[in-house]
Every structure is written in C-alpha cells, then in structure tokens.
Amino acid sequence: MTATIDRPAGVLTVLRRTPTPVRCLLGGVLVNQLGALVQTFMVLYLVFRGFSAGQAGTAIAAYSVGSVVGVLVGGELIHRIGPRGAITVAMLGSAVLLAVLPLLSRPSTFGVLMIAMLLAGLVTQSYRPAAAVLLSDLMPDDMRVMGFSMMRIALNIGAALSPLIAAGLILVDWNLLLWFDAATALVYAILARWLLPDLRTGRGAPGVVVQGGTGTRMVYGILLRDRRFWFFLASTLIGAVIYVQFNVVLPLKISAEGHSTGLYSGMLVTASIVLILCELKITASVARWPGHVAATAGTVLMAVGAASFGVSGGSAVALVACTVVFVFGTMINGPTMFAYPATFPAPVNARYISAHQATFGLGMAAGPLIGVAAWVGLGNGVWWLCGGLGLVAAWCARLGMKPPRRTP
C-alpha cells in the first residue's frame, strides 16, 4: 500500500511549510556530511601513515562492508529505540571510533585497524534509515518527495564543501581529518538528542494492520515475498553501479584522452552546482508525476547520459554536456526512488528503507570493481554497457513501482 501524491507543493511553499524538526534534521545531516572525510581521504591518510596502497584499499573495503551492514542494523534500531535514539547512538559510536582511529593507524596494528574500520562503517552509516523514517513521518504527504530532495541537497552541499575543509586540515595535521569527522558526528548526536522528536515507529501504529503481525521475522518475511519490491531493489542496485562510474571510470577516460585533472574537477563542480540550484525546482515538477513514471524516465535519462560519454569524441564541451544530462537523470529519479520505501505502512517501512539503502550501498561498493574491470576489458565500450544496464534498471523500476491494477 503506497501513498498517492496528487498536488505536490511548489518550492517556496515547501520551504515555508517545512516543520522545524525537519530543519534540525537536515541541519544535522549537513553538519555530519561536512566531516564525512573517511571514504574520500582515508586512502591518502593511511599511505601517509606508512601503509601500502593495498593495505589502504583493504581498509576502505572493510569500511564499505560495514556501511552495508550498518544500514540493515539501523533499520532494526529504529524499532527498538526509535529513530531519534538510533541517530544519537549511531553518531556517538561514530564519534568514538573515528576519534581513536589515529591511534590504530600504524602498520603494526593493521589487524585491529581493519576491525575498527569495519565497525566505523557500521555505526556511521546506521543513522541513514532513521533519518529517512523521521523525514517521512515529519513531512506532510504531499511534500515527502520534496523532503528527500532537500536531504539530497544537504548531502551534496556537505560533499562540495568537505574537500575544502579537508585541504585546510591537512596543512595543519593529517589526524585532524578524523578528529574533525568525529567532532561533526558528536555535534549531530547532540542535535538529534535535543532537537528531534522522540517518535516510535512500528509499535502499534494506529490504523495500520499488517497481516500476520509485526515481529522481526514476520516483517522480513513480508519483504522477502514482495516481488515488486525486489524489482525496485534490482533497479537501485544497477543504478548505483552506473552512478559510481562517474567517480571511477570517467576520470580514467579523461586521463586516457589526454585531458588534465582540472577538467574532471570542473565536471564535479558543474554537477554539484546543477544539483544544488536545480533539484528542488525539478522535484517540484516531477512530484506531480506517478512515482513509477518519474523513476523510469529519470533512469532512462541517466542511461542516455552515461552512454553519451562513449560518443563524446574527446571533446571537453561534450563531456560537460553529457555530465549535465547524466545529473538531470539523477535529479528526476533520485528523490522519488529514495522516498518510495517510506510510503509503506509504518510497521514495515523501516525495514524497507534499510533494505533499499543497503542495496544502494552494495552497488556503490561493488561499482568500482565492476567499472575498472569493464574499463580494462571494454575500454570506451563501458559506457555503452552502462547505457544498456540503465535501460534494464528503468524497466525494473517500472515493474517495481507501478501500482498493481485493482480488480473490480
């Protein structure tokens, strides 16, 4: 059962009607993202501390595995201590682990560091389902998709500013990267504890009945039997693998064609500017569409953008144009697809949200391995592969999100 959105509000209306707790939630997300430096800079940090490139890559892989597990754990925490409690516990745990990582970053303690990185990924990412549940519960139904768009913008603003902060911290002390990350997690925990409402999800929500009960096994049984949702997860997984190639294969292509790294930096800046300036307005229009239409159309456009990298002909202008097409595709499908699991009934939606985010994380973790292997084997043909996979993802999104026909 999903909510139907008939007349979504415009951008200015949404900004005026956004509840204060949602503003606090988005502020916490932004603060936390400003310090999200582990995945971006941990390889360089560990190499600086004397680790080999292989050891550094293995440590990041451990963090990625922990991240995938963490969103599943986060879904369970919501039902035990509520979304506010889940965010608070996750961020406190993240602050502690990140603060001690510099003490473990010695080649002689590599085994302990691996365990710490695994746990750091687990606790740091376990807040995400709780944030999504809170956002869904606090935003009016006609503004839910816009709410997820605002969360994406907060994440993108943080992602755009965090490298600048990191550059300044590195000049002083490399350890400040992790300590700053820990400090932002602690600030988020404090904001969550004192400013977010203590909502309890899935504990006998009024008016919502899930046949057979709401125990953990029963809820996961419902999810496992939901074939339409599995198509949606397949679309999410494939889409994440394609999306990550923008950060993995595209730099390899740019370098192979003789362009400077400055071109890639310019494309990243272009993507961030387009997202920050355009996403809310686009989402306000797209939210008028049925969810499966927005997801399908956006995924097709993303596939076209990815495939067009393969026919850019080495032109810098063409590469930037392809980037804009690719980003517009993600702006059309992203908010709708991230909001979709939150439309399920309260007793099950936290598990649906965590399953979706874990699948997305799995795609982001596996994407670099798949992309590099495809680049080595296919060269520029990897973009045609991405285009074809994107069409498959669009088909899966349509099957997974289109409401079933009601029998008379």
VOPAGU-2260 file (C-alpha; in pm, 1 decimal, decimal comma):
REM VOPAGU-2260
SITE   aa  ch    i         X         Y         Z
SITE  MET   A    0       0,0       0,0       0,0
SITE  THR   A    1     150,6     333,2    -101,7
SITE  ALA   A    2      56,0     696,1     -61,8
SITE  THR   A    3     -73,9     882,9    -364,5
SITE  ILE   A    4      50,2    1236,2    -419,6
SITE  ASP   A    5    -189,6    1439,5    -634,3
SITE  ARG   A    6     -94,2    1803,9    -592,4
SITE  PRO   A    7     257,6    1846,6    -460,2
SITE  ALA   A    8     354,7    2188,3    -328,4
SITE  GLY   A    9     593,7    2425,1    -502,0
SITE  VAL   A   10     942,6    2509,6    -381,8
SITE  LEU   A   11     857,6    2823,9    -182,1
SITE  THR   A   12     553,3    2658,3     -25,1
SITE  VAL   A   13     761,5    2360,7      80,7
SITE  LEU   A   14    1029,3    2580,8     234,7
SITE  ARG   A   15     764,8    2770,7     433,2
SITE  ARG   A   16     579,5    2458,4     544,0
SITE  THR   A   17     884,1    2251,3     636,8
SITE  PRO   A   18     845,6    2165,8    1008,8
SITE  THR   A   19    1113,6    2287,8    1247,6
SITE  PRO   A   20    1223,6    1931,8    1343,3
SITE  VAL   A   21    1286,9    1860,1     972,9
SITE  ARG   A   22    1503,7    2171,7     950,2
SITE  CYS   A   23    1701,0    2043,8    1250,2
SITE  LEU   A   24    1729,5    1700,3    1091,9
SITE  LEU   A   25    1858,2    1844,1     764,2
SITE  GLY   A   26    2097,1    2071,4     953,6
SITE  GLY   A   27    2239,0    1769,5    1132,5
SITE  VAL   A   28    2276,9    1582,7     803,9
SITE  LEU   A   29    2465,3    1881,1     659,0
SITE  VAL   A   30    2695,7    1913,2     960,7
SITE  ASN   A   31    2770,5    1540,9     953,9
SITE  GLN   A   32    2839,3    1545,8     579,1
SITE  LEU   A   33    3083,8    1835,7     618,7
SITE  GLY   A   34    3302,7    1598,3     816,2
SITE  ALA   A   35    3245,6    1286,1     605,4
SITE  LEU   A   36    3612,1    1252,9     513,8
SITE  VAL   A   37    3691,2     886,1     580,5
SITE  GLN   A   38    3587,7     737,3     246,0
SITE  THR   A   39    3729,6    1030,6      49,5
SITE  PHE   A   40    4066,1    1076,0     217,3
SITE  MET   A   41    4134,3     758,7     418,2
SITE  VAL   A   42    4349,4     600,4     146,2
SITE  LEU   A   43    4574,5     906,7     131,9
SITE  TYR   A   44    4579,8     925,1     511,2
SITE  LEU   A   45    4686,6     562,6     554,1
SITE  VAL   A   46    4955,0     589,8     285,3
SITE  PHE   A   47    5085,5     899,2     466,3
SITE  ARG   A   48    5095,9     693,2     787,5
SITE  GLY   A   49    5312,5     426,8     623,4
SITE  PHE   A   50    5062,8     170,6     492,7
SITE  SER   A   51    5088,5      25,2     144,3
SITE  ALA   A   52    4830,9     115,4    -118,4
SITE  GLY   A   53    4695,8    -240,4     -98,8
SITE  GLN   A   54    4650,2    -218,1     277,6
SITE  ALA   A   55    4479,8     119,0     244,8
SITE  GLY   A   56    4240,9     -18,4     -17,5
SITE  THR   A   57    4161,8    -318,7     202,3
SITE  ALA   A   58    4082,7     -90,1     494,7
SITE  ILE   A   59    3840,2     110,7     280,8
SITE  ALA   A   60    3679,6    -215,1     164,4
SITE  ALA   A   61    3624,8    -308,2     531,5
SITE  TYR   A   62    3459,3      29,4     589,5
SITE  SER   A   63    3233,5     -26,0     285,5
SITE  VAL   A   64    3127,5    -370,8     408,3
SITE  GLY   A   65    3048,4    -220,8     747,5
SITE  SER   A   66    2842,6      50,6     577,6
SITE  VAL   A   67    2620,9    -203,1     400,5
SITE  VAL   A   68    2563,9    -396,8     722,6
SITE  GLY   A   69    2514,3     -73,2     913,6
SITE  VAL   A   70    2202,8      37,2     728,0
SITE  LEU   A   71    2043,0    -302,1     799,6
SITE  VAL   A   72    2132,0    -267,1    1167,6
SITE  GLY   A   73    1993,2      85,8    1159,1
SITE  GLY   A   74    1656,5     -45,6    1044,5
SITE  GLU   A   75    1639,7    -270,7    1349,3
SITE  LEU   A   76    1749,7       4,5    1588,1
SITE  ILE   A   77    1454,7     215,9    1478,6
SITE  HIS   A   78    1209,0     -43,7    1606,1
SITE  ARG   A   79    1389,7     -83,7    1937,2
SITE  ILE   A   80    1488,6     268,4    2041,7
SITE  GLY   A   81    1311,8     490,9    1787,0
SITE  PRO   A   82    1465,1     694,0    1504,4
SITE  ARG   A   83    1591,5     971,1    1733,9
SITE  GLY   A   84    1763,0     716,6    1956,6
SITE  ALA   A   85    1907,6     535,1    1653,4
SITE  ILE   A   86    2062,6     856,0    1517,9
SITE  THR   A   87    2200,8     950,6    1859,7
SITE  VAL   A   88    2355,2     609,3    1927,3
SITE  ALA   A   89    2497,0     580,9    1575,1
SITE  MET   A   90    2659,4     923,8    1584,7
SITE  LEU   A   91    2801,3     877,2    1935,7
SITE  GLY   A   92    2950,2     543,1    1832,4
SITE  SER   A   93    3088,1     700,9    1515,9
SITE  ALA   A   94    3246,8     986,2    1713,6
SITE  VAL   A   95    3424,4     746,6    1948,3
SITE  LEU   A   96    3555,8     514,8    1676,6
SITE  LEU   A   97    3670,8     794,3    1447,2
SITE  ALA   A   98    3848,3     966,0    1734,9
SITE  VAL   A   99    4055,9     656,2    1814,6
SITE  LEU   A  100    4139,1     562,4    1453,5
SITE  PRO   A  101    4459,0     775,2    1452,7
SITE  LEU   A  102    4583,6     570,3    1749,2
SITE  LEU   A  103    4537,7     250,0    1546,2
SITE  SER   A  104    4677,4     380,6    1218,3
SITE  ARG   A  105    5016,6     208,5    1240,8
SITE  PRO   A  106    5128,4     -78,4    1016,8
SITE  SER   A  107    5194,0    -288,8    1326,8
SITE  THR   A  108    4824,4    -270,1    1427,3
SITE  PHE   A  109    4675,0    -331,0    1083,0
SITE  GLY   A  110    4450,2    -616,1    1202,2
SITE  VAL   A  111    4297,1    -404,0    1477,4
SITE  LEU   A  112    4258,1    -116,1    1233,3
SITE  MET   A  113    4059,8    -340,1     997,1
SITE  ILE   A  114    3814,0    -427,5    1275,8
SITE  ALA   A  115    3786,2     -61,1    1373,9
SITE  MET   A  116    3720,2      42,1    1012,0
SITE  LEU   A  117    3451,7    -225,4     978,7
SITE  LEU   A  118    3281,8    -102,4    1296,7
SITE  ALA   A  119    3323,8     262,0    1195,7
SITE  GLY   A  120    3145,2     198,3     866,9
SITE  LEU   A  121    2871,5       8,3    1050,2
SITE  VAL   A  122    2790,8     272,9    1311,5
SITE  THR   A  123    2848,8     576,2    1088,6
SITE  GLN   A  124    2600,9     465,2     822,0
SITE  SER   A  125    2341,4     311,9    1056,0
SITE  TYR   A  126    2183,2     655,1    1106,5
SITE  ARG   A  127    2058,0     676,4     747,2
SITE  PRO   A  128    1738,0     465,8     778,9
SITE  ALA   A  129    1641,4     658,4    1092,0
SITE  ALA   A  130    1689,9     991,6     916,7
SITE  ALA   A  131    1474,6     870,0     626,3
SITE  VAL   A  132    1199,3     745,3     858,9
SITE  LEU   A  133    1193,9    1073,0    1053,5
SITE  LEU   A  134    1184,2    1276,0     735,1
SITE  SER   A  135     897,3    1066,8     602,8
SITE  ASP   A  136     699,2    1086,4     927,6
SITE  LEU   A  137     750,5    1458,6     983,8
SITE  MET   A  138     689,3    1589,7     631,8
SITE  PRO   A  139     330,2    1618,6     503,6
SITE  ASP   A  140     245,0    1351,7     248,5
SITE  ASP   A  141     229,0    1598,5     -40,9
SITE  MET   A  142     583,9    1717,9      39,2
SITE  ARG   A  143     754,6    1384,1     110,5
SITE  VAL   A  144     942,9    1364,7    -220,3
SITE  MET   A  145    1048,6    1728,7    -183,3
SITE  GLY   A  146    1175,5    1646,2     164,4
SITE  PHE   A  147    1402,1    1376,1      28,1
SITE  SER   A  148    1519,1    1618,7    -238,0
SITE  MET   A  149    1615,8    1864,7      36,0
SITE  MET   A  150    1808,3    1591,0     214,1
SITE  ARG   A  151    1997,7    1513,9    -106,9
SITE  ILE   A  152    2082,7    1882,5    -142,2
SITE  ALA   A  153    2212,2    1894,0     216,6
SITE  LEU   A  154    2430,9    1592,4     141,2
SITE  ASN   A  155    2557,8    1749,0    -181,3
SITE  ILE   A  156    2638,8    2082,0     -16,9
SITE  GLY   A  157    2835,4    1896,9     250,2
SITE  ALA   A  158    3011,2    1686,2     -12,1
SITE  ALA   A  159    3105,9    2000,2    -207,3
SITE  LEU   A  160    3246,7    2183,6      95,6
SITE  SER   A  161    3415,7    1896,7     280,2
SITE  PRO   A  162    3718,2    1869,6      42,4
SITE  LEU   A  163    3790,1    2239,8     100,4
SITE  ILE   A  164    3778,8    2184,6     475,6
SITE  ALA   A  165    3999,6    1877,2     440,6
SITE  ALA   A  166    4259,0    2071,1     241,5
SITE  GLY   A  167    4294,8    2317,8     526,7
SITE  LEU   A  168    4308,3    2048,2     795,7
SITE  ILE   A  169    4579,5    1853,1     613,3
SITE  LEU   A  170    4803,6    2159,6     614,6
SITE  VAL   A  171    4792,5    2156,8     994,8
SITE  ASP   A  172    4780,5    1786,2    1083,6
SITE  TRP   A  173    4656,0    1478,2     895,0
SITE  ASN   A  174    4499,2    1343,9    1216,4
SITE  LEU   A  175    4262,1    1641,1    1216,5
SITE  LEU   A  176    4076,2    1476,5     927,4
SITE  LEU   A  177    3949,3    1202,1    1156,3
SITE  TRP   A  178    3908,4    1420,4    1462,3
SITE  PHE   A  179    3701,9    1672,2    1266,5
SITE  ASP   A  180    3488,7    1386,5    1134,1
SITE  ALA   A  181    3440,1    1266,8    1492,7
SITE  ALA   A  182    3350,9    1619,9    1606,7
SITE  THR   A  183    3080,5    1661,7    1341,5
SITE  ALA   A  184    2933,2    1322,7    1436,2
SITE  LEU   A  185    2923,8    1434,3    1801,4
SITE  VAL   A  186    2750,2    1759,7    1706,6
SITE  TYR   A  187    2492,0    1562,8    1507,5
SITE  ALA   A  188    2430,9    1335,2    1806,7
SITE  ILE   A  189    2370,3    1637,8    2030,8
SITE  LEU   A  190    2136,9    1798,3    1775,7
SITE  ALA   A  191    1943,9    1473,6    1741,1
SITE  ARG   A  192    1909,5    1418,0    2115,9
SITE  TRP   A  193    1788,3    1767,2    2199,3
SITE  LEU   A  194    1609,4    1890,7    1888,3
SITE  LEU   A  195    1445,6    1589,2    1722,7
SITE  PRO   A  196    1111,2    1445,8    1841,0
SITE  ASP   A  197    1101,9    1102,3    2002,8
SITE  LEU   A  198     881,5     923,0    1752,4
SITE  ARG   A  199     835,3     549,4    1785,5
SITE  THR   A  200     788,3     366,6    1457,4
SITE  GLY   A  201     604,3      41,2    1403,9
SITE  ARG   A  202     481,9      -8,0    1761,4
SITE  GLY   A  203     114,1     -48,5    1705,7
SITE  ALA   A  204      68,6     247,0    1471,4
SITE  PRO   A  205    -299,1     341,3    1467,9
SITE  GLY   A  206    -497,1     248,6    1161,1
SITE  VAL   A  207    -222,3      25,8    1019,7
SITE  VAL   A  208    -251,1    -350,1    1027,8
SITE  VAL   A  209      -2,2    -587,8     874,2
SITE  GLN   A  210    -147,5    -932,7     833,0
SITE  GLY   A  211      26,8   -1188,7    1049,8
SITE  GLY   A  212     182,0    -945,8    1299,3
SITE  THR   A  213     481,5    -713,8    1305,9
SITE  GLY   A  214     757,7    -923,2    1459,3
SITE  THR   A  215    1102,8    -910,9    1305,3
SITE  ARG   A  216    1074,6   -1247,1    1130,0
SITE  MET   A  217     723,3   -1173,6    1009,7
SITE  VAL   A  218     819,5    -831,6     871,4
SITE  TYR   A  219    1121,8    -967,1     685,3
SITE  GLY   A  220     900,8   -1246,0     554,4
SITE  ILE   A  221     667,0    -982,5     411,2
SITE  LEU   A  222     962,2    -806,9     248,6
SITE  LEU   A  223    1107,0   -1125,9     103,0
SITE  ARG   A  224     771,7   -1218,0     -51,4
SITE  ASP   A  225     723,4    -873,7    -203,9
SITE  ARG   A  226     828,9    -948,4    -561,5
SITE  ARG   A  227     755,6    -598,7    -684,7
SITE  PHE   A  228     991,3    -454,0    -425,9
SITE  TRP   A  229    1263,0    -691,1    -542,6
SITE  PHE   A  230    1236,4    -537,5    -890,2
SITE  PHE   A  231    1272,3    -196,4    -726,0
SITE  LEU   A  232    1584,6    -316,9    -540,1
SITE  ALA   A  233    1727,5    -452,7    -866,3
SITE  SER   A  234    1681,6    -110,1   -1022,9
SITE  THR   A  235    1850,2      50,3    -721,4
SITE  LEU   A  236    2147,7    -186,5    -737,9
SITE  ILE   A  237    2205,3    -141,5   -1111,0
SITE  GLY   A  238    2154,2     234,0   -1086,8
SITE  ALA   A  239    2411,5     263,1    -806,9
SITE  VAL   A  240    2667,3      66,6   -1010,0
SITE  ILE   A  241    2613,3     303,0   -1304,0
SITE  TYR   A  242    2619,2     614,7   -1085,8
SITE  VAL   A  243    2953,8     533,3    -926,0
SITE  GLN   A  244    3122,1     513,2   -1267,5
SITE  PHE   A  245    3104,4     892,2   -1279,2
SITE  ASN   A  246    3364,8     885,7    -999,9
SITE  VAL   A  247    3558,2     576,8   -1109,4
SITE  VAL   A  248    3568,7     523,3   -1486,9
SITE  LEU   A  249    3514,9     881,2   -1600,9
SITE  PRO   A  250    3847,5    1003,4   -1452,5
SITE  LEU   A  251    4022,5     712,7   -1627,2
SITE  LYS   A  252    3859,9     810,7   -1958,4
SITE  ILE   A  253    3955,0    1177,0   -1916,0
SITE  SER   A  254    4315,0    1085,0   -1839,0
SITE  ALA   A  255    4335,4     838,4   -2128,9
SITE  GLU   A  256    4216,7    1106,5   -2372,0
SITE  GLY   A  257    4491,8    1342,8   -2261,1
SITE  HIS   A  258    4283,4    1590,6   -2062,4
SITE  SER   A  259    4407,9    1740,6   -1736,2
SITE  THR   A  260    4261,3    1653,8   -1398,4
SITE  GLY   A  261    4131,0    2010,6   -1394,1
SITE  LEU   A  262    3864,0    1908,3   -1646,5
SITE  TYR   A  263    3734,9    1638,5   -1414,0
SITE  SER   A  264    3735,1    1882,4   -1121,4
SITE  GLY   A  265    3534,5    2123,2   -1335,3
SITE  MET   A  266    3283,4    1849,2   -1416,5
SITE  LEU   A  267    3243,2    1769,0   -1046,5
SITE  VAL   A  268    3184,5    2136,1    -971,1
SITE  THR   A  269    2934,4    2157,4   -1258,8
SITE  ALA   A  270    2745,7    1854,6   -1127,6
SITE  SER   A  271    2731,1    1999,7    -774,2
SITE  ILE   A  272    2612,1    2341,9    -895,3
SITE  VAL   A  273    2341,8    2191,2   -1114,7
SITE  LEU   A  274    2219,9    1970,3    -829,0
SITE  ILE   A  275    2214,6    2245,7    -569,2
SITE  LEU   A  276    2048,8    2506,7    -792,7
SITE  CYS   A  277    1803,6    2292,7    -988,8
SITE  GLU   A  278    1698,5    1987,4    -790,9
SITE  LEU   A  279    1423,7    2140,7    -576,2
SITE  LYS   A  280    1260,2    2307,5    -875,6
SITE  ILE   A  281    1278,5    1991,0   -1081,9
SITE  THR   A  282    1146,4    1780,9    -795,5
SITE  ALA   A  283     851,5    2019,6    -752,1
SITE  SER   A  284     752,3    1938,9   -1112,0
SITE  VAL   A  285     841,7    1570,8   -1110,6
SITE  ALA   A  286     645,2    1509,0    -789,7
SITE  ARG   A  287     329,1    1564,0    -995,4
SITE  TRP   A  288     408,7    1250,5   -1192,3
SITE  PRO   A  289     325,0     898,1   -1077,0
SITE  GLY   A  290     625,8     756,7    -891,6
SITE  HIS   A  291     697,9     481,5   -1143,5
SITE  VAL   A  292     695,8     734,5   -1428,9
SITE  ALA   A  293     948,4     962,1   -1256,0
SITE  ALA   A  294    1173,2     668,9   -1167,2
SITE  THR   A  295    1158,4     519,0   -1516,7
SITE  ALA   A  296    1208,0     847,3   -1703,3
SITE  GLY   A  297    1494,2     959,2   -1479,1
SITE  THR   A  298    1671,7     626,5   -1506,3
SITE  VAL   A  299    1638,3     628,6   -1886,7
SITE  LEU   A  300    1783,9     980,6   -1899,0
SITE  MET   A  301    2067,7     873,3   -1670,0
SITE  ALA   A  302    2135,1     579,8   -1905,8
SITE  VAL   A  303    2140,6     815,9   -2205,3
SITE  GLY   A  304    2384,2    1043,4   -2022,9
SITE  ALA   A  305    2613,0     751,6   -1935,9
SITE  ALA   A  306    2605,8     611,7   -2290,0
SITE  SER   A  307    2676,9     956,6   -2434,6
SITE  PHE   A  308    3014,1     962,6   -2259,0
SITE  GLY   A  309    3110,1     690,3   -2504,2
SITE  VAL   A  310    3044,0     912,6   -2806,5
SITE  SER   A  311    3180,0    1239,8   -2667,7
SITE  GLY   A  312    3475,9    1219,1   -2905,2
SITE  GLY   A  313    3723,9    1351,4   -2651,1
SITE  SER   A  314    3563,0    1697,1   -2654,2
SITE  ALA   A  315    3569,5    1878,3   -2319,9
SITE  VAL   A  316    3248,5    2065,0   -2406,4
SITE  ALA   A  317    3074,7    1738,4   -2496,7
SITE  LEU   A  318    3187,2    1578,3   -2170,2
SITE  VAL   A  319    3040,1    1865,1   -1968,7
SITE  ALA   A  320    2714,9    1842,5   -2168,1
SITE  CYS   A  321    2699,7    1466,7   -2102,1
SITE  THR   A  322    2751,8    1537,2   -1732,7
SITE  VAL   A  323    2453,3    1773,5   -1728,2
SITE  VAL   A  324    2230,7    1510,7   -1894,4
SITE  PHE   A  325    2350,9    1244,2   -1650,2
SITE  VAL   A  326    2289,2    1469,3   -1348,1
SITE  PHE   A  327    1941,6    1566,8   -1469,6
SITE  GLY   A  328    1856,4    1197,4   -1483,3
SITE  THR   A  329    1960,9    1150,1   -1121,4
SITE  MET   A  330    1760,5    1457,8   -1016,4
SITE  ILE   A  331    1447,0    1319,1   -1177,4
SITE  ASN   A  332    1465,4     965,9   -1036,4
SITE  GLY   A  333    1664,4    1014,6    -714,5
SITE  PRO   A  334    1419,4    1185,8    -473,6
SITE  THR   A  335    1124,6     973,3    -589,2
SITE  MET   A  336    1313,1     644,4    -553,4
SITE  PHE   A  337    1456,1     734,2    -212,6
SITE  ALA   A  338    1111,0     840,1     -91,5
SITE  TYR   A  339     934,6     529,7    -223,8
SITE  PRO   A  340    1025,9     280,4      55,8
SITE  ALA   A  341     894,9     530,1     313,3
SITE  THR   A  342     544,0     504,5     164,3
SITE  PHE   A  343     494,8     152,7     302,9
SITE  PRO   A  344     298,0     108,1     628,6
SITE  ALA   A  345     473,8     213,9     949,6
SITE  PRO   A  346     521,1    -138,7    1092,2
SITE  VAL   A  347     739,0    -237,4     794,4
SITE  ASN   A  348     874,2      78,6     633,0
SITE  ALA   A  349    1194,8      98,0     840,8
SITE  ARG   A  350    1297,4    -246,6     711,6
SITE  TYR   A  351    1202,1    -148,6     355,4
SITE  ILE   A  352    1406,3     170,6     389,0
SITE  SER   A  353    1709,0     -13,2     528,6
SITE  ALA   A  354    1685,0    -281,7     257,0
SITE  HIS   A  355    1680,6      -9,8     -10,1
SITE  GLN   A  356    1973,6     180,6     138,3
SITE  ALA   A  357    2175,5    -137,1     193,8
SITE  THR   A  358    2118,8    -230,0    -171,6
SITE  PHE   A  359    2227,8     116,3    -281,7
SITE  GLY   A  360    2537,5      88,3     -60,5
SITE  LEU   A  361    2614,7    -254,0    -206,6
SITE  GLY   A  362    2600,7    -109,4    -557,2
SITE  MET   A  363    2827,3     178,4    -457,1
SITE  ALA   A  364    3074,0     -66,6    -300,6
SITE  ALA   A  365    3075,3    -314,2    -591,6
SITE  GLY   A  366    3060,1     -47,4    -862,0
SITE  PRO   A  367    3431,0      45,3    -859,5
SITE  LEU   A  368    3539,5    -318,5    -903,6
SITE  ILE   A  369    3288,9    -372,7   -1184,7
SITE  GLY   A  370    3374,2     -42,6   -1352,1
SITE  VAL   A  371    3751,6     -88,4   -1351,1
SITE  ALA   A  372    3718,7    -445,3   -1481,8
SITE  ALA   A  373    3484,5    -326,1   -1757,9
SITE  TRP   A  374    3720,8     -40,5   -1849,1
SITE  VAL   A  375    4014,4    -279,8   -1877,0
SITE  GLY   A  376    3815,1    -525,4   -2087,6
SITE  LEU   A  377    3597,8    -292,4   -2295,4
SITE  GLY   A  378    3766,8      45,4   -2288,3
SITE  ASN   A  379    3525,5     314,8   -2402,5
SITE  GLY   A  380    3263,7      42,7   -2454,0
SITE  VAL   A  381    3198,5      50,6   -2079,3
SITE  TRP   A  382    2968,1     347,5   -2139,8
SITE  TRP   A  383    2755,8     150,6   -2384,4
SITE  LEU   A  384    2734,1    -120,5   -2120,6
SITE  CYS   A  385    2620,5     139,7   -1866,6
SITE  GLY   A  386    2358,3     264,0   -2111,7
SITE  GLY   A  387    2221,0     -84,9   -2166,1
SITE  LEU   A  388    2218,4    -163,2   -1793,9
SITE  GLY   A  389    2042,8     167,9   -1734,2
SITE  LEU   A  390    1756,3      63,0   -1958,8
SITE  VAL   A  391    1730,6    -262,2   -1763,0
SITE  ALA   A  392    1723,1     -59,7   -1440,4
SITE  ALA   A  393    1446,4     161,1   -1583,9
SITE  TRP   A  394    1241,8    -147,3   -1674,6
SITE  CYS   A  395    1288,1    -286,1   -1321,3
SITE  ALA   A  396    1185,0      48,2   -1169,1
SITE  ARG   A  397     865,5      48,7   -1371,8
SITE  LEU   A  398     779,3    -309,0   -1272,9
SITE  GLY   A  399     867,6    -247,3    -909,1
SITE  MET   A  400     692,8      85,3    -854,2
SITE  LYS   A  401     388,3      79,8   -1081,7
SITE  PRO   A  402      79,3      23,0    -863,6
SITE  PRO   A  403     -92,6    -308,9    -936,3
SITE  ARG   A  404    -422,9    -296,1   -1118,6
SITE  ARG   A  405    -722,5    -316,9    -891,7
SITE  THR   A  406    -961,8    -593,3    -977,6
SITE  PRO   A  407   -1327,8    -477,6    -988,3
